[in-house]
Amino acid sequence: MIWLLIFALAAIVLFNRYLLLEPRLPIRLPIFIRQALQYSAPCLLTAICGPILLGDTGLAGLASNPYTYAAIFSIGCALVIKNMLLSVLVSLAGFYALLYVLG
């Protein structure tokens, strides 16, 4: 069910970004709307990841949650590695390694 939700949200975001940001389509949006749409993917990922990181314990459980360390590792990878695909692959490998070690 979770994977279905993730893929459905990804399809919705991809469709909206393609429909509204593709320059070859006849739809023209004002510049401030186009700039706001560039933040849709990070906002959606934050909305998905927030409840996973906080869980039932809220802020008190962040120190014992392996997802917190995986998120910090992923942020570090994104800052150090400028290639997006490589950054995602290293982040996923680090995430699963942290879950194996800490979980």
Phi, psi and omega in degrees: 000319180296316181296322178298317178295317179297315180292324177295316178294321177296319179295320179296314180295316180298315180297314180296317181293321179292313183297320187265341184246353180289121184290339181279347178279151184285000180279127178240123180251154174298155186297324181291330176287320178297320178292321179294325180291340178292342181263005184293319181293312177298324179293320179293318178295323177296318179295328179282317186281334182304306179296332178291316182289318183280320178059208181279338186272347180072215183291336182293332183266006183296323184292331182260003183267119180295336178295329178296313180293325177293322178294318178296319177298319180294321177296317177298319178297318180295326180285324184274314183266120183274346177277120186295315182297314179296321179297318179294317180295316178294321178296317178295318178297316177295322178298311180292327176294317178295321177296323179291318183285313185271338185275000000 
